[in-house]
Amino acid sequence: MTLFQDPGIWASFGITILVTLVSAGISMVLGLVFALWIDRRTGAVAYLIQLIGLLPWVISMMVGTVLWRWILNGDTGLFNYFLRCLGIAPVAIFENKTASLVTLIVVMAWRTIGYSMVMILAGLKGVDKGLLEAARVDGANTWQALMRIKLPLIKTPMLLSTIVLTMSNFNNNTVPLILTGGGPGTATNVISLELYRMGFTYYKFGLASALSVLVFLVNIVFVVLYVRMIKYDV
């Protein structure tokens, strides 16, 4: 069986694309919301919010994932402990395919919200306040100022953040390996795990090399997009 005839490979690519796009989308939307919120505040409160938002990004990826694994553990996890305290039956998250996939997406999004928040906030700080004042004088409300002035002027950092997060999530091996291990079954078997197992568990070095070239080509597409975004003129 060749690489392109293996249905497991294409299933892994499908799972990877789903996890990548959804987690990056969640990160960008929440990052934008937090950035807009912080931009309206000054002093210690703004710095505290930024610090809390950046913690998931700056701490070790492995430490953060192990922490989530412990919190969501079916037997001794903190999440099920609170459920028991409320009289609710515990939930075996990592034994359910849908729950495991959703958990993987949430954890990957949680890790990258701080990055998108800081990038978008930097763009918001560069927006000319005179334009916003002129819009208010002309009768524009907050929503109109956001849609007609702020978002068009920060589209470059937003697009760049989207590309960076997409590349990061697509190639992430640590979070899926520690959090779900690709299970249950193959529900969260992203392409990085498939490549790892193919080469270092099943010793199919030929297929692993071919798959790594294919993954490399996908990354080249991301890099080309990234370079084009850098040259993007607002």
SULSULLIN-V10342 format. One record per helix or strand of 2 or more residues. SS is the DSSP state (@ for helix, = for strand). FROM is the first residue (numbers start at 1). LEN is the number of residues. If there is no record, write none. Layout:
ss = (SS SS)
from = (FROM FROM)
len = (LEN LEN)
This chain:
ss = (@ @ @ @ @ @ @ @ @ @ @ @ @)
from = (3 7 44 61 78 93 97 129 142 155 174 191 205)
len = (3 33 15 11 8 3 29 9 12 16 6 10 26)
